Amino acid sequence: MFRATRAARAAAQPRRATRTVLALGTALAATLLPTVAPTSAGAATGAAQITGAAQTITGFGASGAWWPNDLANFSTTAQTQAADLLFTSSGIQLSQYRYNIGGGGTGVSVTARAPQTFLTSSGSYDWTRDPGGQKFLSLAAADGVPDLIGFVNSAPAAWTTNGKSCGGSVNTGQDAAYGSYLATIAAHFAAQGEAFDQISPMNEPDDSFSSCGQEGMSVAPSARAGVIDAVGSALRSAGLSTTVIADESSQTTQLTSEAPTWLADASAPGYVSAIAHHTYNFPSGSQLEQVGALGATNSKPVWATEICCQVSGGGYGQQYDPTITGALTMANSVYDDLAYGNDSAFQWWTALSSELGCDPTTSGSCATTVNSSGWNDGLVYYDPNYASDGNQTLYPTKRFYALGQYSKFVRPGAVRYAVAGSPGGVQTLAFWQNNAWTVVATNTNSSATALTLNAGSGTLTPTASYRTSVTQSLASVAAPSVSGGALTATLPAQSITTYVLASAGQPGTTAPTGQTLTGVQSGRCLDVPGGSTTNGTQWELYDCNGGSNQHLTLTASGAVTVYSGSSLKCLDGYQGGTAPGTVVDLYSCNGGANQTWVFHPDGSLTNAASGLCLDAYGQGTANGTKIDEWTCNGGSNQQWTLG
């Protein structure tokens, strides 16, 4: 999360209430060029191609941590305006909203980051507390946000080891009491029509937040199962359908090393509906693929539940950048999380922030210009001095509109399909829902770039096109050119464009056949030895020769097939193995997860059962090198060109 120690913000701003008006379409100027994001691999030449189904999307969201304390002092009109921006179709229509269940802020030095707890010293509950947080939770519910999440930075002081809401750890002897507390809160909000779909009982449990600039508590890996068990069982005992998400580690490397401890517990995984992680290590593609593997082997979706505060081009640091450069930095995170990690949800840290780093009442360019004093922690900003100067204007950034390119059009239940072969510097994501494709194409290049994309689903009909760029903010733009099942468009420099296209057929209706997968390291083709049709034959590398034993079809279901008719066979993870070294063999197609493969932008393919990468054994490059599954590591022996 956005830490007070990182922000070095010494004290809360004073508060008062009046308002001014926001124009949703405020133009923002770019002043920097982005770092070009990782390019998409997979097709040697020609058009990009939609391949197989990957993950089902739960939603796109942001949190309500801290800022509702300020917005509680704004006028009702301004509050409604903020909610409209976030939750309705007149804004970006977030499909997830994270409500911060405060721990009381005992010991926290920054008042703005010390949210009230409903628990009183007598053990009763005071439901008048946290008026700002409750207000925006109710607005999110009233506006029909599909997924409401309650998340905790710290338990109340009574259930931490140091009697504070920061700097300590969860008191494992009080797990049952803590679980009952969260179930009581969940039941209260459910009774008033604001039910939590999930509760996260720990947030960045690898950090105790000992500086006490905000709430936080550590939870040792060995203690996490107990917390999950206590909260999950209390929710069930209360008759609630609310599930648990865990464990929201700060970094993906911590998640993949520590989460297996609680995932091995006899009961904790049964309460968990999603494995949640943050990405403050700014992971590589292969590190994100390892997150996907954790989900695959535990039969859980994975969610990216927090990121913020990147400087332009990536990396954590202090900066306020409301321009398209900052937007592209966030868009790169969305792309990586979905296309490499197979994350089903993406949640930005805070929806609103006062960390402008400048005074918008004295500088007309404050809200639209990059500075090194503010923070890239919000989507929309407000005046930190609103209480003294009366300014309640809301300032949306290009980052706000960039997230809207996804959240408005890719709704819960959409299925992401992998895309192979996008042009360099273009990040293409494709989603299928309601007999239509939603294609989000981000051009990180400093010049316009052409994109041709084969959908493989019959004739396409454009129905909506929107763009955020240097000069546009979720603006309606011209439809792409369409020829049968392919679209062609010129993407302006530094832009994010969403195309919605009705389709005459289902995915895979016109999937290309007779393609090859060529190893990037070896330059040799994925090959069935001797043209065998015998189940159990291990695949190998061999000189590309145009033989039918090298002609593959990447199907819409994610299967990779060879031959046809009665000889049809599939690329198969032997006996559903999930350990590194599992043989990749030829087998009769049966629709199993071990025969389902997801193409990633760097040309790697992961197995849906194991999450492991299709791998040339031992980095071999010679004819006859065997093919297995191995932990994704970004090696060129795990990268393949589709052509």
C-alpha positions in Angstrom: 0.0 0.0 0.0 1.0 3.7 -0.2 3.0 3.9 3.0 3.4 7.0 5.1 7.1 6.2 5.5 7.4 6.4 1.7 5.3 9.5 1.4 6.9 11.2 4.4 3.7 13.1 5.0 4.0 14.5 8.5 0.4 15.5 9.3 -3.2 15.5 8.0 -4.5 18.5 6.2 -7.2 20.7 7.9 -10.7 20.2 6.8 -13.8 22.3 5.8 -16.6 21.9 3.3 -17.5 23.8 0.1 -17.3 22.8 -3.5 -16.6 23.7 -7.1 -17.4 21.9 -10.3 -15.6 19.2 -12.2 -15.7 18.7 -16.0 -15.3 15.0 -16.7 -13.6 15.6 -20.0 -10.8 17.8 -18.7 -7.9 17.7 -21.2 -4.5 16.8 -19.7 -1.2 17.5 -21.4 1.6 15.0 -21.7 5.1 16.2 -20.9 7.2 13.0 -21.0 7.6 10.0 -23.2 6.9 6.6 -21.7 9.4 3.8 -21.4 8.4 1.3 -24.1 6.8 -1.7 -22.5 7.7 -5.3 -23.2 6.8 -6.2 -26.8 4.5 -9.0 -27.7 6.1 -12.2 -29.2 4.5 -15.1 -30.9 4.0 -14.4 -34.6 6.9 -14.2 -37.0 5.2 -11.8 -39.5 1.8 -10.5 -40.4 -1.3 -10.0 -38.2 -1.6 -10.6 -34.6 -3.8 -13.5 -33.7 -6.3 -14.2 -30.9 -5.5 -17.7 -29.6 -7.0 -19.7 -26.7 -9.1 -18.8 -23.7 -7.2 -17.8 -20.6 -8.9 -16.4 -17.5 -12.4 -15.2 -16.6 -12.4 -11.6 -15.4 -13.8 -10.6 -12.0 -13.3 -6.9 -12.3 -11.4 -3.7 -12.2 -11.4 -1.6 -9.1 -9.8 0.7 -6.5 -9.8 1.2 -2.8 -11.5 3.7 -0.5 -8.7 3.9 2.0 -8.3 7.3 3.8 -9.7 9.7 1.3 -13.3 9.2 2.4 -12.3 10.9 5.7 -11.8 14.1 3.7 -14.7 13.6 1.3 -17.0 13.2 4.3 -16.6 17.0 4.7 -17.4 17.8 1.1 -20.9 18.8 0.0 -23.4 16.1 -0.9 -23.2 17.3 -4.5 -19.4 16.9 -4.6 -19.7 13.5 -2.9 -22.2 12.3 -5.5 -20.0 13.7 -8.3 -17.0 11.6 -7.0 -19.2 8.5 -6.8 -20.5 9.1 -10.3 -17.0 9.3 -11.6 -16.0 6.1 -10.0 -19.1 3.9 -10.1 -21.5 4.9 -12.9 -21.5 4.7 -16.7 -21.1 8.5 -16.8 -17.6 7.9 -15.2 -15.4 4.7 -15.4 -17.9 2.3 -13.9 -15.6 0.4 -11.6 -16.7 -3.2 -11.0 -14.9 -3.6 -7.7 -14.6 -1.3 -4.7 -12.4 -2.0 -1.6 -13.8 -0.6 1.7 -11.1 -0.1 4.4 -12.3 -1.7 7.7 -10.4 0.5 10.1 -8.6 -0.8 13.2 -9.0 2.4 15.2 -5.6 3.9 14.5 -4.1 3.4 17.9 -0.5 4.6 17.8 -0.8 5.9 14.2 0.9 9.3 13.9 -0.9 10.5 10.7 -4.6 11.2 11.6 -5.7 10.8 8.0 -4.4 7.2 8.0 -6.0 6.2 11.3 -9.5 5.1 10.4 -12.0 4.5 13.1 -13.0 1.1 14.3 -16.6 0.2 15.0 -15.5 -1.8 18.1 -15.8 0.1 21.4 -13.7 -0.3 24.5 -16.7 -2.1 26.1 -16.8 -4.7 23.3 -20.0 -3.2 21.7 -20.2 -1.7 18.2 -20.7 1.9 17.3 -22.1 2.0 13.8 -22.0 5.8 13.6 -18.2 5.7 13.2 -16.4 6.0 10.0 -19.0 8.2 8.3 -16.9 8.9 5.2 -16.1 5.3 4.6 -19.7 4.2 5.1 -20.9 7.0 2.8 -18.9 5.8 -0.1 -19.6 2.2 0.5 -23.3 3.0 0.4 -22.8 5.0 -2.8 -20.9 2.1 -4.4 -23.7 -0.3 -3.4 -26.4 2.0 -4.6 -24.7 2.5 -7.9 -24.6 -1.3 -8.4 -20.8 -2.0 -8.1 -20.9 -5.8 -8.6 -18.1 -6.7 -6.2 -17.6 -5.1 -2.8 -14.5 -6.0 -0.8 -13.8 -5.3 2.9 -10.0 -5.2 3.6 -8.1 -4.7 6.8 -4.7 -3.0 7.3 -4.7 -3.8 11.1 -6.9 -5.6 13.6 -8.1 -3.4 16.5 -5.4 -2.9 19.1 -6.9 -5.5 21.4 -5.9 -8.2 19.0 -2.3 -7.2 18.1 0.8 -8.1 20.0 1.8 -4.6 20.9 -1.6 -3.1 21.6 -1.4 -0.8 18.7 -2.7 -0.6 15.1 0.8 -0.5 13.8 4.2 -1.9 14.4 3.0 -5.2 15.9 1.7 -8.5 14.7 -1.6 -10.3 14.9 -2.2 -11.9 18.2 -2.8 -15.5 17.2 -4.4 -16.3 20.5 -7.2 -13.9 19.5 -7.9 -15.4 16.1 -11.4 -16.5 17.0 -12.3 -13.0 18.4 -10.9 -11.3 15.4 -12.9 -13.6 13.1 -16.1 -12.9 15.0 -15.4 -9.2 14.8 -15.1 -9.2 11.0 -18.2 -11.4 10.7 -20.1 -9.0 12.8 -19.1 -6.1 10.6 -19.9 -8.1 7.4 -23.3 -9.1 8.8 -24.1 -5.4 9.7 -23.4 -4.2 6.2 -25.2 -7.1 4.6 -28.3 -6.3 6.6 -28.4 -2.8 5.1 -27.9 -4.0 1.5 -24.1 -3.4 1.3 -22.9 -7.0 1.5 -19.2 -7.7 1.1 -18.5 -10.3 -1.5 -15.0 -10.9 0.0 -13.1 -9.9 3.1 -9.3 -9.6 3.2 -8.2 -10.0 6.8 -4.6 -9.1 6.3 -2.9 -6.6 4.0 0.8 -6.8 3.2 1.4 -9.2 6.2 5.1 -9.2 5.5 5.3 -5.7 7.0 4.3 -4.4 10.5 4.5 -0.7 9.4 6.7 0.0 12.4 7.1 3.7 11.5 3.4 4.0 12.4 2.6 6.5 9.7 -0.4 4.3 8.9 -2.2 1.2 10.2 -0.5 -2.2 9.5 0.3 -5.5 11.2 2.5 -8.4 10.3 1.2 -11.9 10.1 3.8 -14.6 9.9 3.4 -17.2 7.1 2.8 -19.9 9.8 0.0 -17.8 11.3 -1.9 -16.9 8.2 -3.9 -20.1 8.0 -5.2 -19.6 11.5 -6.4 -16.1 10.6 -8.1 -17.3 7.4 -9.7 -20.3 9.2 -11.0 -18.0 12.0 -12.5 -15.4 9.6 -13.8 -17.9 7.1 -15.5 -20.1 9.7 -17.0 -17.0 11.5 -18.5 -15.8 8.2 -20.0 -19.2 7.5 -21.4 -19.4 11.0 -23.0 -16.0 10.5 -24.8 -17.4 7.4 -23.0 -15.1 5.1 -21.8 -16.0 1.6 -18.8 -13.7 2.0 -15.5 -15.4 1.2 -11.9 -14.7 2.1 -9.2 -13.4 -0.2 -5.5 -13.8 0.9 -2.8 -13.0 1.6 -2.1 -9.7 -0.2 1.7 -10.0 0.1 3.6 -6.8 -1.0 5.6 -8.6 -3.6 4.9 -11.6 -5.9 8.1 -13.3 -4.9 6.9 -13.2 -1.2 3.6 -14.6 -2.3 5.0 -17.5 -4.2 7.4 -18.4 -1.4 5.2 -17.9 1.6 1.6 -18.6 0.5 2.2 -22.3 0.0 2.4 -22.5 3.8 -1.2 -21.5 4.3 -2.4 -23.2 1.1 -1.2 -26.5 2.6 -3.5 -26.1 5.6 -6.3 -28.6 5.8 -9.1 -26.0 5.9 -7.9 -22.5 5.1 -8.0 -22.9 1.3 -11.6 -23.9 1.5 -12.6 -20.4 2.7 -10.5 -18.6 0.1 -12.0 -17.6 -3.2 -9.0 -15.9 -4.7 -5.2 -15.7 -4.1 -4.4 -12.0 -3.8 -1.1 -10.3 -4.3 0.5 -6.8 -4.7 3.2 -6.1 -7.3 5.6 -3.7 -5.5 8.5 -5.8 -6.7 7.4 -4.8 -10.3 7.7 -8.4 -11.4 9.0 -9.7 -14.7 6.8 -11.7 -16.9 8.1 -15.0 -15.7 7.6 -14.0 -12.0 4.0 -13.2 -12.8 3.7 -16.5 -14.6 4.8 -18.1 -11.3 1.9 -16.3 -9.6 -0.4 -17.9 -12.2 1.1 -21.3 -11.5 0.3 -20.9 -7.8 -3.3 -20.3 -8.7 -3.3 -23.1 -11.2 -2.0 -25.8 -8.8 -4.4 -24.7 -6.1 -7.4 -24.3 -8.4 -7.8 -20.6 -7.4 -8.0 -17.4 -9.5 -5.3 -14.9 -8.8 -6.0 -11.2 -8.2 -3.7 -8.2 -8.4 -5.2 -6.2 -5.6 -2.8 -3.2 -5.2 -0.3 -1.2 -7.0 0.5 2.5 -7.1 3.1 5.2 -7.0 5.3 4.4 -10.0 7.3 7.1 -11.4 7.0 7.6 -15.2 8.2 4.4 -16.9 7.9 2.2 -13.8 9.5 1.7 -10.4 8.4 3.1 -7.1 9.1 6.7 -6.2 7.7 10.1 -5.4 6.1 11.9 -8.4 2.8 13.3 -9.4 2.1 12.6 -13.1 -1.4 13.2 -14.4 -0.3 12.8 -18.1 -0.6 10.1 -20.6 2.9 9.0 -19.6 1.6 8.1 -16.1 -1.4 6.5 -17.6 0.8 4.3 -19.8 2.8 3.2 -16.8 -0.4 2.0 -15.1 -1.6 0.4 -18.4 1.6 -1.6 -18.5 0.8 -3.0 -15.1 -2.7 -4.0 -16.2 -1.3 -5.6 -19.2 1.4 -7.5 -17.4 -0.8 -8.7 -14.6 -3.5 -10.0 -17.0 -1.4 -11.3 -19.9 1.5 -12.9 -17.9 0.0 -13.5 -14.5 -3.5 -14.5 -15.7 -4.9 -12.3 -13.0 -8.7 -12.2 -12.9 -8.9 -8.8 -11.2 -6.8 -5.6 -11.2 -7.2 -3.1 -8.4 -5.5 0.3 -8.1 -4.5 1.5 -4.7 -6.7 4.6 -4.0 -9.5 5.9 -6.0 -8.9 9.5 -4.8 -5.9 11.3 -3.3 -4.9 14.7 -2.1 -1.2 14.1 -2.9 -1.1 16.7 -5.8 2.2 18.1 -4.6 1.1 21.6 -5.5 -1.6 24.1 -4.9 -4.3 24.1 -7.6 -5.8 27.4 -6.4 -2.6 29.3 -7.0 -1.3 27.4 -10.1 -3.5 26.9 -13.1 -1.2 24.1 -14.3 -0.9 22.3 -11.0 -3.4 19.5 -11.7 -2.1 18.9 -15.3 1.6 19.1 -14.9 4.2 16.6 -13.6 5.9 17.4 -10.3 8.3 15.6 -7.9 6.5 16.6 -4.7 3.2 14.7 -5.1 2.4 11.0 -5.5 0.9 8.8 -8.2 -1.3 7.0 -5.7 -4.8 8.1 -6.9 -6.9 8.1 -10.0 -8.7 11.4 -9.2 -7.2 14.2 -7.0 -8.6 16.9 -4.7 -7.0 20.0 -3.1 -5.1 19.1 0.1 -6.0 22.6 1.4 -9.7 22.3 0.7 -10.6 23.0 4.3 -8.9 26.4 4.3 -9.4 27.5 0.7 -12.9 26.0 0.1 -11.8 24.3 -3.2 -13.7 21.0 -3.7 -12.8 20.6 -7.4 -12.0 17.0 -8.4 -9.1 16.5 -10.8 -9.2 13.3 -12.9 -5.8 12.2 -14.3 -5.1 10.3 -17.5 -4.6 7.3 -15.3 -8.3 7.5 -14.3 -9.3 7.5 -17.9 -6.9 4.7 -18.8 -8.4 2.4 -16.2 -11.8 3.3 -17.6 -10.7 1.9 -21.0 -10.9 -1.5 -19.2 -13.5 -1.1 -16.5 -16.3 0.5 -18.6 -16.1 -2.2 -21.3 -14.6 -5.4 -19.8 -17.3 -6.4 -17.3 -17.3 -9.3 -14.8 -17.6 -12.6 -16.5 -15.7 -11.6 -19.6 -13.1 -14.2 -20.8 -9.7 -13.1 -21.8 -8.2 -14.7 -24.8 -4.5 -14.7 -25.4 -3.1 -12.6 -28.3 0.0 -13.6 -30.2 2.1 -11.4 -32.5 1.2 -7.8 -31.6 3.6 -5.2 -33.2 6.5 -4.1 -31.1 5.5 -1.6 -28.4 1.8 -2.5 -28.8 0.0 -4.4 -25.9 -3.1 -6.1 -27.1 -5.7 -7.7 -24.8 -8.9 -9.4 -26.1 -12.0 -10.3 -24.1 -15.0 -12.3 -25.2 -18.5 -11.5 -23.7 -22.0 -11.5 -24.9 -21.1 -12.6 -28.4 -18.7 -9.7 -28.8 -15.0 -9.0 -28.6 -13.6 -6.1 -26.5 -10.0 -5.4 -27.7 -7.9 -3.0 -25.7 -4.8 -1.9 -27.6 -2.1 0.2 -25.9 0.5 1.8 -28.2 3.5 2.7 -26.0 5.5 3.9 -29.0 6.3 7.5 -29.7 4.8 7.2 -33.2 1.6 5.8 -34.7 1.6 2.1 -35.1 -0.6 -0.1 -37.3 -2.4 -3.1 -35.8 -4.0 -5.9 -37.7 -5.7 -8.5 -35.5 -7.4 -11.8 -36.6 -10.2 -12.7 -34.2 -10.9 -16.1 -35.7 -14.6 -15.9 -34.9 -16.4 -14.9 -38.2 -17.4 -11.5 -39.5 -16.8 -8.6 -37.1 -19.1 -5.5 -36.7 -17.6 -2.6 -34.8 -20.1 -1.2 -32.2 -18.0 1.2 -30.1 -14.5 2.7 -30.1 -13.0 4.9 -27.4 -9.5 6.3 -26.8 -7.4 7.9 -24.2 -4.3 9.7 -25.5 -2.4 12.9 -25.1 -5.4 14.9 -26.3 -8.3 12.5 -25.7 -9.9 11.2 -22.5 -12.2 8.2 -23.1 -13.2 9.9 -26.3 -15.4 8.3 -28.9 -13.3 7.7 -32.0 -13.7 6.2 -35.5 -14.2 2.5 -35.8 -11.4 0.2 -37.0 -11.5 -1.1 -40.5 -12.9 -4.6 -40.6 -12.5 -7.3 -43.2 -14.3 -10.5 -42.3 -12.9 -11.6 -39.0 -9.9 -9.2 -38.9 -9.7 -5.6 -37.7 -7.1 -3.1 -38.9 -6.4 0.2 -37.1 -3.8 2.8 -36.8 -3.1 3.4 -33.1 -1.9 7.0 -32.3 1.4 7.4 -30.4 1.0 6.9 -26.6 -2.6 5.9 -26.7 -5.0 3.3 -25.2 -7.9 2.3 -27.5 -10.8 0.1 -26.8 -12.8 -1.5 -29.6 -16.0 -3.4 -29.1 -16.9 -5.7 -32.0 -19.9 -7.9 -32.4 -19.0 -11.3 -33.9 -21.0 -13.5 -36.3 -19.4 -16.6 -34.8 -17.9 -18.0 -31.7 -14.2 -17.9 -30.8 -12.3 -20.4 -32.9 -14.8 -20.5 -35.7 -12.1 -19.7 -38.2 -8.9 -20.5 -36.3 -5.8 -20.8 -38.4 -4.5 -24.3 -39.0 -1.1 -25.7 -40.1 1.0 -23.3 -38.0 4.3 -24.1 -36.3 5.8 -23.3 -32.9 9.5 -22.5 -33.4 11.8 -22.3 -30.4 13.4 -18.9 -30.1 16.7 -20.3 -28.8 17.0 -23.3 -31.1 15.2 -22.0 -34.3 13.8 -25.6 -34.5 10.1 -26.6 -34.6 8.0 -28.4 -32.0 7.8 -31.8 -33.6 6.2 -35.2 -33.0 9.1 -37.7 -33.5 8.7 -39.7 -36.7 5.2 -38.6 -37.3 4.0 -40.9 -34.5 0.3 -41.0 -33.5 1.0 -43.2 -30.4 -0.2 -41.8 -27.1 2.6 -41.0 -24.7 5.1 -40.0 -27.4 7.3 -37.2 -26.1 7.5 -34.1 -28.2 10.9 -32.8 -29.4 12.7 -30.1 -31.3 13.4 -30.8 -35.0 14.4 -28.9 -38.1 11.3 -27.2 -39.5 10.3 -29.2 -42.6 6.6 -28.5 -43.3 5.6 -32.0 -42.1 2.1 -32.6 -40.8 3.7 -33.6 -37.5 4.8 -30.0 -37.1 1.4 -28.5 -38.3 -0.4 -27.2 -35.2 -3.7 -25.6 -34.4 -4.1 -23.3 -31.4 -7.8 -23.8 -30.6 -10.2 -21.4 -28.8 -10.3 -23.8 -25.9 -6.6 -23.5 -25.4 -5.7 -26.9 -26.8 -2.8 -27.3 -29.2 -3.6 -30.0 -31.7 -1.8 -31.9 -34.4 -3.1 -34.0 -37.3 -6.9 -34.2 -38.0 -9.8 -36.6 -38.1 -9.4 -39.9 -36.4 -5.7 -39.1 -35.9 -6.3 -35.8 -34.0 -4.0 -35.5 -31.0 -3.2 -32.9 -28.4 -0.1 -31.4 -26.7 -0.4 -32.9 -23.3 1.2 -32.6 -19.8 1.8 -36.3 -19.0 -0.8 -37.6 -16.6 -1.6 -34.1 -15.4 1.7 -33.7 -13.7 2.4 -30.4 -12.0 6.1 -30.9 -11.0 8.9 -29.3 -13.0 10.2 -31.9 -15.5 6.8 -33.2 -16.4 7.0 -34.8 -19.8 5.1 -33.1 -22.6 3.6 -35.9 -24.7 1.2 -36.6 -27.5 -2.2 -37.8 -26.3 -5.8 -38.1 -27.5 -7.6 -34.8 -26.9 -9.9 -34.9 -23.9 -10.3 -31.3 -22.8 -8.3 -31.7 -19.6 -6.5 -28.8 -18.0 -3.2 -30.6 -18.7 -4.0 -30.1 -22.4 -4.9 -26.4 -22.1 -2.1 -23.9 -22.8 -2.0 -20.1 -22.5 0.1 -18.0 -24.9 1.9 -15.1 -23.2 3.3 -12.0 -24.8 7.0 -13.1 -24.7 6.1 -16.3 -26.6 6.0 -18.6 -23.6 3.1 -21.1 -23.1 2.0 -22.2 -19.7 0.0 -25.3 -18.9 -3.3 -24.6 -17.2 -3.0 -27.6 -14.8 0.6 -26.8 -13.6 1.2 -23.2 -14.6 4.6 -24.4 -15.8 6.2 -23.3 -19.1 6.6 -25.3 -22.3 10.4 -25.9 -22.2 13.2 -27.3 -24.3 14.9 -29.7 -21.9 18.2 -28.5 -20.5 18.2 -25.5 -23.0 19.0 -28.0 -25.7 19.0 -26.8 -29.3 19.8 -29.9 -31.2 17.4 -32.1 -33.2 15.7 -34.5 -30.8 15.9 -32.3 -27.8 12.9 -33.4 -25.6 10.1 -31.1 -24.5 9.0 -30.9 -20.9 7.3 -28.5 -18.5 9.5 -26.3 -16.2 9.2 -23.4 -13.9 8.8 -20.2 -16.0 12.1 -18.3 -15.9 12.1 -16.1 -19.0 14.7 -18.3 -20.8 14.7 -18.3 -24.6 14.3 -22.1 -24.5 10.8 -21.4 -23.1 9.9 -18.9 -25.8 8.2 -19.9 -29.1 7.3 -18.1 -32.3 3.9 -18.9 -33.8 4.0 -18.8 -37.6 
